């Protein structure tokens, strides 16, 4: 057990890193995290890192992005455990939505599938021309979405690609087979170089037990598990488990501080759709192997990948699933 002095030093190191990364506050949360659901054994290190998205040994195929609801009514979600990358994006009302990126593995069931947002157009332009699965979009936004670098496979355009589960209420009951969606996506390509690099961790780093990012009405957290060598995910304080019963988690977590502004779009309830700006540069955090590093990200254009650095050097991630949290640079972050 660490002494009080050692504990204070550890927390101070993490707090300093976050403060330098642009956090407006750093409340610290300690205490054991519950972890129901299956915890798979830690995966063996791949002999060759072929995937540009996750560093996995399996080569990337064509890329599929699926918009997935992240509210309590949508959980447990299906297929997230097979994603190479999972983005947590801000949406109306201070809530969040997930965008799951599949390339090395395509789940038989994915969902519940929900609507697209303006942030998706800029964010996924760096992937080249991925298949993009969604259900619904604001009428005013549709021309922009249809002109984007996305191979659209919408439930509105082709409802035969999707099905509804009677066990769930609408609109949280729309699911699909990822392979079916990708097969229907004309012109979908393999991922471009999105800027991710995999390999040995940066030098230094502060030991971190947990991280918790917040939006106005939602939170996503991760707790380091030495047993599984993953950051185990929580959503709104509840351990995240897939519909198949697998405990969700990541080998690498990226907190990307972004400028979040109001877009020109308003939903049916009168709430303004936020725009998370992912072109430009900013600060962030890299978490892998039970440690946290102050990081910087930069992206010169929508077609360019996002470069991550630590101390001016290219940051390398742990091979496996990557979660990227798009957090307003003015929101507090909690590390433990």
Buried (B, 14 or more C-beta within 10 A) or exposed (E): EEEEEEEEEBBEBBBEBBBEBBBEEBEEEEEEBEBEBEBEEBBEEBEEBBBBBBBBBBEBBBBBBBBBBBBEEBBBBBBBBBBBBBBBBBBBBEBBBBBBBBBBBBBBBBBBBBBBBBBBBBBBBBBBBBBBBBBBBBEEBBEBBEEBBBBBBBBEEEEEBBBBBEEBEEBBBBBBBBBBBBBBBEEBBBBBEBBBBBEEBBEEBBBBBBBBBBBEBBBBBBBBBEEBBBBBBBBBEBBBBBBBEBBBBBBBBBBBBBEBEEBEBBBEEEBBBBBBBBBEEBBBBBBBBBBBBBBBBBBEEBEBBBBBBBEEEEBBBBBBBBBBBBBBBEBBBBBB
